[in-house]
Amino acid sequence: MVWPTEIDVRLGEYNAMPLPGQQLPAANAYSPLDHLLNLDIKAPPGCQRLTGIIAAMGKSTYDIDTMEKLISVGMNIALLNLAFGTKEEHIETIKMLRQAAKKYSIVMGRNYPLAIAAKLPGRKIRTGFIADTYGETVEIKTGETVRLTTDETYRERCSMTNIYIDFMYFADQMHKGDYVLLDNEAIMLKVEVISATTLTCKVERGGLLGSCKDVFVPNVVFDMPNYSQRDKEFIDMAIHHQLDFLIAPFVNSTNAITELRHLMGEKGKKIAIVANIQTIEGFRNFDDILASCHGIMITRQELGSDITPKKIVIAQKNMIARANKVPLRAELLDIANCILDGADALVLSAETATPLPCDQATGSALAAVLAAQRTIAAAIIVVTTSGKTAHVVSKYKPRCPIVAVTRYAPIARQMHMYRGIIPLIYEGNREFSQCSQRYIPFQLFIMENYEGARAF
């Protein structure tokens, strides 16, 4: 996920200790307050970023050379928003991205594992098309009255007084006094009168409205299918073209993840599922959702509307903390110090009375991260088949990059989602041993393909 780019600054030949950007006094702090107090603003920045970049594709990127440039300056995952554009356009974009990655791989002399993610349209509700007689937009004026209707005759005849809504049961599930937000909250309406197919609303905040804009209702969970027929077509497209991630929008419970996994079937089981938290219901069920998918995406726009913008920062920090739940750094350092100081044994009390599961991968990951921290290592090298070991090492947030070597391109691409991992695809001899001369090409492969090794 953090392949060095032309923008990353390399270290000089003789200043490898200590490594820039490590912020070691802050890293060794025993409390969050100590961590903040020990951050040094004079310390040089990190020579390599540890956080990945996901770039959305659009009209401005619809060119192979532009895509290649995005890769060269740090794009790790290309994101397709399937709510916009046709299926054919997205298929063409996928082909262009693969061509751009291939061209960049030739330039760099190694296989660059560009990952591709697609966000499904899902439960998004949208307005209709502005009537041709009004041009591209109409002005919705504050204080005036507008009608939101599900009448199909208005689908392509929206105006400043009548706006089509593409969810046919919209009026049935609304209540007087509810607020309706249009076009990313640019326009706010308040429901005053409800009929069979129409809501009469007062404009609380006006603005310009274009065609096919999003509709959001704070604190209302609509009873509607998680995935439409259009979503199912896009799921088949993702499976056929071997995408790496599918983002499920408006996930309120584990049911949406379970249903998506069922729709993907056996052929799509290798595609990672990312749940998009956009409502307060998703926030309330966060722990269960987290346990059922591969990753979480937080959309602050809709979530902020649901829980008020003043609390969105708290909600975001809460979810990130729960997703990164690990043993306290102070506890890990206490254990490490006892071992390194020569203690013969450690007494575990509450840790064994109320044990936390720790498999072999977790134990190895913890040991590697602690050793890297203690020795100010330049990198942690992980040889992995499924990617799990590298994922676990990433969970414990080492201060240095994680060079993950695998033979499988799909595994390498999916590792872009994890912090600090630099995926390398090894295509050399399958039979090598640490005790034989055949291990030397493997070592040379890592040195030649990981530019950071030259910097350190």
C-alpha positions in Angstrom: 0.0 0.0 0.0 2.9 2.4 0.5 5.2 1.7 -2.5 7.8 4.5 -2.6 7.1 7.1 -5.2 9.0 9.8 -6.9 7.7 12.2 -4.2 9.0 10.3 -1.3 12.3 11.6 0.2 15.2 9.2 0.6 17.6 9.3 3.4 21.2 10.2 3.0 23.9 7.6 3.1 25.0 8.2 6.7 21.9 9.3 8.6 20.1 6.0 8.9 20.0 6.2 12.8 17.6 7.3 14.0 15.1 7.0 11.2 13.2 10.2 10.3 9.6 10.2 11.1 9.7 7.5 13.8 8.9 10.0 16.6 10.4 7.5 19.0 9.8 9.4 22.3 6.2 9.7 21.4 6.0 6.1 20.3 7.4 4.9 23.6 4.9 6.9 25.6 2.8 5.2 28.3 -0.4 7.2 27.8 -2.2 9.1 25.1 -1.3 12.4 26.9 2.4 11.5 27.0 2.3 10.5 23.4 1.0 14.0 22.4 3.4 15.8 24.7 6.4 13.9 23.2 5.6 14.7 19.6 8.5 16.7 18.2 7.6 19.3 15.5 11.3 19.7 14.7 11.7 16.0 13.8 12.1 15.4 10.1 9.1 13.9 8.3 8.9 10.2 7.5 10.9 9.2 4.4 7.9 7.0 3.4 4.2 7.3 4.1 2.5 4.4 5.9 -1.1 5.3 4.9 -2.6 4.2 1.6 -4.3 6.4 -1.0 -7.6 5.4 -2.6 -8.4 7.6 -5.7 -11.9 7.8 -7.2 -12.0 7.5 -11.0 -14.0 10.0 -13.0 -14.1 11.9 -16.3 -10.8 13.7 -15.5 -9.0 10.4 -15.1 -10.4 8.7 -18.1 -7.1 8.3 -19.8 -4.4 5.7 -19.5 -1.6 8.2 -19.2 -3.4 10.0 -16.4 -4.0 6.8 -14.6 -0.3 5.9 -14.9 0.6 9.3 -13.5 -1.8 8.7 -10.5 0.0 5.4 -9.8 3.4 7.0 -10.0 2.5 9.6 -7.4 1.0 7.2 -4.9 -2.4 5.8 -5.9 -2.7 2.4 -4.3 -6.4 1.6 -4.9 -8.5 2.9 -7.8 -12.2 3.4 -6.8 -15.1 3.1 -9.2 -18.3 4.7 -8.0 -20.9 2.5 -9.7 -23.7 5.0 -8.9 -22.5 7.1 -11.9 -21.9 5.9 -15.4 -22.9 2.8 -17.3 -21.7 -0.7 -16.9 -19.9 -0.5 -20.2 -18.1 2.6 -19.1 -16.9 1.0 -15.9 -15.7 -2.1 -17.8 -13.7 0.1 -20.0 -12.2 1.9 -17.0 -11.2 -1.4 -15.5 -9.4 -2.3 -18.7 -7.6 1.0 -18.8 -6.5 0.8 -15.2 -5.0 -2.7 -15.9 -3.2 -1.3 -18.9 -1.9 1.7 -16.9 -0.6 -0.7 -14.2 1.1 -2.8 -16.8 2.8 0.2 -18.4 4.0 1.4 -15.0 5.3 -2.1 -14.1 7.4 -2.1 -17.2 8.8 1.4 -16.4 9.6 0.4 -12.8 10.9 -3.1 -13.8 8.6 -4.9 -11.4 5.0 -6.0 -11.1 3.0 -3.2 -9.6 -0.1 -4.7 -7.8 -2.7 -1.9 -8.4 -5.9 -2.8 -6.6 -9.4 -1.9 -8.0 -12.4 -1.3 -5.7 -16.0 -0.7 -6.7 -18.7 1.0 -4.6 -22.2 -0.4 -5.3 -25.1 2.1 -5.7 -27.1 0.3 -3.0 -29.9 2.0 -1.1 -29.1 5.5 -2.4 -32.3 7.5 -3.2 -32.0 10.1 -6.0 -34.1 12.8 -7.6 -35.2 12.7 -11.2 -34.1 14.7 -14.2 -34.6 18.4 -14.6 -37.0 19.2 -17.4 -35.3 20.4 -20.6 -37.1 23.7 -20.6 -35.3 24.7 -17.3 -31.8 23.9 -18.4 -29.4 21.9 -16.2 -30.5 23.3 -12.8 -33.5 24.9 -11.1 -33.4 27.3 -8.1 -35.2 26.1 -5.0 -35.9 29.2 -3.0 -35.9 29.4 0.8 -39.4 29.8 2.3 -41.2 28.5 -0.7 -43.1 25.2 -1.0 -42.1 22.2 -3.1 -43.7 18.8 -3.7 -41.6 15.6 -3.6 -43.4 12.9 -5.6 -42.9 9.3 -6.6 -45.3 9.8 -9.6 -43.4 8.4 -12.6 -44.7 11.1 -14.9 -42.3 13.6 -13.2 -39.2 11.4 -13.6 -37.9 13.6 -16.4 -40.0 16.7 -15.6 -38.5 18.0 -12.3 -38.9 21.7 -11.7 -38.7 24.3 -8.9 -42.1 23.1 -7.6 -42.1 19.4 -8.3 -39.2 17.0 -7.7 -39.3 13.3 -8.5 -38.0 10.8 -5.9 -37.0 7.3 -7.3 -38.1 5.3 -4.2 -41.8 4.4 -4.7 -42.5 3.8 -1.0 -40.9 7.1 0.0 -44.1 8.8 1.1 -45.4 5.7 3.0 -42.4 5.7 5.4 -42.1 9.5 6.1 -43.6 11.5 8.9 -44.7 15.1 9.3 -41.8 17.2 10.6 -39.0 15.0 9.0 -36.2 16.8 7.2 -35.2 15.9 3.7 -31.7 16.8 2.5 -30.9 17.1 -1.2 -27.6 17.2 -3.1 -25.2 16.6 -0.2 -27.2 18.8 2.2 -27.1 21.8 -0.1 -30.9 21.9 0.1 -33.0 21.3 3.3 -36.7 20.6 3.2 -39.2 20.1 6.0 -42.2 17.8 5.5 -45.5 19.5 6.2 -48.2 17.4 4.4 -48.2 13.7 3.3 -50.4 12.1 0.7 -50.3 8.8 -1.1 -47.4 9.6 -3.5 -46.5 13.2 -2.6 -44.8 15.1 0.3 -45.5 18.8 0.5 -42.4 20.5 2.0 -41.3 23.9 3.1 -37.8 24.9 1.9 -35.7 25.6 5.0 -32.5 26.1 3.0 -32.6 26.7 -0.7 -30.1 26.3 -3.6 -29.6 25.1 -7.1 -30.8 21.6 -7.9 -29.5 19.5 -10.8 -30.6 16.1 -12.1 -30.1 12.8 -10.3 -29.0 14.3 -6.9 -28.9 12.3 -3.8 -31.7 12.3 -1.2 -31.0 11.7 2.5 -33.4 11.7 5.4 -31.7 11.9 8.8 -32.7 9.4 11.5 -35.0 7.5 9.2 -34.2 3.9 8.2 -36.2 3.0 5.1 -37.6 -0.5 4.6 -36.1 -1.2 1.2 -34.0 -4.0 -0.4 -30.3 -3.8 0.3 -29.4 -4.5 -3.3 -31.3 -3.7 -6.5 -31.2 -5.5 -9.8 -28.7 -3.0 -11.0 -26.5 -3.8 -8.0 -26.7 -7.5 -8.9 -25.5 -6.8 -12.4 -22.6 -4.8 -11.0 -21.7 -7.7 -8.6 -21.6 -10.0 -11.6 -19.3 -7.5 -13.4 -17.0 -7.3 -10.4 -16.7 -11.1 -10.3 -16.2 -11.5 -14.0 -13.4 -8.8 -14.1 -11.8 -10.0 -10.9 -12.0 -6.8 -8.9 -10.3 -6.8 -5.5 -12.8 -5.0 -3.3 -16.6 -4.5 -3.2 -17.9 -1.6 -1.1 -21.4 -2.2 0.3 -23.1 1.1 0.9 -25.5 2.0 3.7 -24.7 -1.1 5.8 -27.0 -0.9 8.9 -26.5 -4.5 10.1 -24.7 -7.7 9.3 -27.7 -8.8 7.1 -26.4 -6.6 4.2 -23.0 -8.3 4.4 -24.5 -11.7 4.5 -26.7 -11.0 1.6 -23.9 -9.6 -0.5 -21.7 -12.6 0.3 -24.6 -14.9 -0.9 -25.0 -12.9 -4.1 -21.3 -13.1 -4.8 -21.4 -16.9 -4.4 -18.4 -19.3 -4.7 -17.0 -17.4 -7.7 -16.7 -14.1 -5.7 -15.5 -15.4 -2.4 -12.0 -14.0 -3.0 -13.3 -10.5 -3.4 -12.9 -8.5 -0.1 -16.0 -6.8 1.2 -15.8 -3.3 2.7 -18.8 -2.0 4.7 -19.7 1.6 4.3 -21.1 3.1 7.5 -23.4 6.0 6.6 -26.2 6.0 9.2 -26.6 5.9 12.9 -27.9 2.4 12.7 -24.6 1.3 11.2 -22.8 3.0 14.0 -24.9 1.3 16.6 -24.2 -2.1 15.0 -20.5 -1.3 14.3 -18.9 -4.2 16.2 -21.0 -6.9 14.5 -20.5 -5.3 11.1 -16.8 -5.1 11.7 -16.6 -8.8 12.5 -18.4 -9.8 9.4 -16.4 -8.0 6.7 -12.8 -7.2 5.7 -12.9 -3.5 6.2 -14.9 -0.4 7.1 -15.4 2.9 5.2 -16.9 5.9 7.0 -18.8 8.4 5.0 -19.0 11.5 7.1 -21.5 13.3 4.9 -24.6 11.1 5.6 -23.4 10.0 9.0 -22.9 13.6 10.1 -26.5 14.4 9.0 -27.8 11.4 11.0 -25.9 12.2 14.3 -25.3 16.0 13.8 -22.0 17.4 12.5 -20.9 18.3 16.1 -20.7 14.6 17.0 -19.2 13.2 13.8 -15.6 13.6 15.0 -16.4 11.6 18.1 -18.2 8.9 16.1 -15.3 8.6 13.7 -12.7 8.4 16.5 -14.8 5.8 18.3 -15.1 3.6 15.2 -11.4 3.8 14.3 -10.5 3.0 17.9 -12.8 -0.1 17.9 -11.4 -1.3 14.6 -7.8 -0.9 15.8 -8.4 -2.5 19.2 -5.0 -3.9 20.3 -3.2 -4.4 23.7 -2.0 -1.2 25.2 1.4 -0.2 24.1 2.5 0.3 27.7 1.6 -3.3 28.4 3.6 -4.6 25.4 6.6 -2.5 26.4 6.5 -3.8 30.0 6.6 -7.4 28.7 9.3 -6.6 26.2 11.5 -4.8 28.7 11.2 -7.7 31.2 12.3 -10.2 28.5 15.1 -8.0 27.2 16.4 -7.3 30.8 16.7 -11.1 31.3 13.7 -12.1 33.4 13.3 -15.8 33.7 9.6 -15.9 33.9 6.5 -13.7 33.7 3.5 -14.0 36.0 0.1 -13.8 34.2 -2.9 -13.2 36.4 -5.9 -11.5 34.8 -4.4 -12.3 31.4 -5.0 -16.0 31.9 -8.0 -15.8 34.1 -9.8 -13.9 31.3 -7.7 -14.8 28.3 -7.7 -13.1 24.9 -7.3 -15.4 21.9 -3.7 -15.3 20.5 -2.8 -17.6 17.7 0.6 -18.3 16.2 0.3 -15.5 13.6 -0.6 -12.9 16.3 2.2 -14.0 18.5 4.7 -13.8 15.7 3.4 -10.4 14.6 3.6 -9.0 18.2 7.2 -10.2 18.5 8.2 -8.7 15.1 6.7 -5.3 15.9 8.3 -5.2 19.3 11.7 -6.2 17.9 11.4 -3.6 15.1 10.5 -0.9 17.6 13.4 -1.9 19.9 16.0 -2.0 17.1 14.7 0.9 15.1 14.3 -1.4 12.1 14.1 -0.1 8.6 11.4 -2.6 7.6 9.7 -5.8 8.6 9.7 -8.5 5.9 6.8 -11.0 5.9 6.6 -14.0 3.5 2.9 -14.9 3.2 0.6 -17.0 1.1 -2.9 -15.8 2.3 -1.8 -12.4 3.5 -3.0 -13.0 7.0 0.3 -12.7 8.7 1.0 -9.3 7.0 -2.5 -8.2 8.0 -1.9 -9.0 11.7 1.5 -7.3 11.7 -0.2 -4.2 10.2 -2.8 -4.3 13.0 -0.1 -3.5 15.6 1.0 -0.4 13.7 4.8 -0.7 13.5 6.8 2.5 12.9 8.4 1.1 9.8 7.1 -0.3 6.5 6.0 -4.0 6.2 7.4 -5.6 3.1 5.0 -8.5 2.3 6.2 -11.0 -0.2 3.6 -13.3 -1.9 3.3 -15.3 -5.1 -0.3 -14.4 -5.6 -1.2 -11.1 -7.4 -4.8 -10.9 -5.9 -3.4 -11.3 -2.4 -0.8 -8.6 -3.1 -3.5 -6.2 -4.4 -5.7 -6.6 -1.4 -2.9 -5.9 1.0 -3.0 -2.3 -0.2 -6.0 -1.8 2.1 -3.8 -2.4 5.2 -1.6 0.3 6.8 2.1 0.2 6.1 2.2 -2.8 3.8 4.3 -2.8 0.7 3.2 -5.8 -1.4 5.8 -7.6 -3.6 4.9 -10.4 -6.0 7.6 -13.0 -6.1 7.8 -14.9 -9.3 11.1 -16.8 -8.8 12.0 -20.4 -8.0 9.4 -22.1 -5.9 11.9 -24.3 -4.2 14.2 -22.4 -2.0 15.7 -23.1 1.5 17.4 -20.8 4.0 20.2 -23.4 4.2 20.9 -23.5 0.4 22.3 -21.2 -2.2 18.8 -21.0 -3.8 17.8 -18.7 -1.0 20.1 -16.0 -2.3 18.0 -15.0 -5.3 15.0 -14.5 -2.9 17.1 -12.1 -0.8 18.2 -10.3 -3.9 14.6 -10.0 -5.1 13.6 -8.2 -2.0 16.6 -5.8 -2.2 16.1 -5.1 -5.8 12.3 -4.6 -5.6 12.0 -2.6 -2.4 13.4 0.8 -3.0 13.3 1.7 0.6 16.1 -0.9 1.3 18.5 1.3 -0.8 17.5 4.4 1.2 18.3 2.7 4.5 
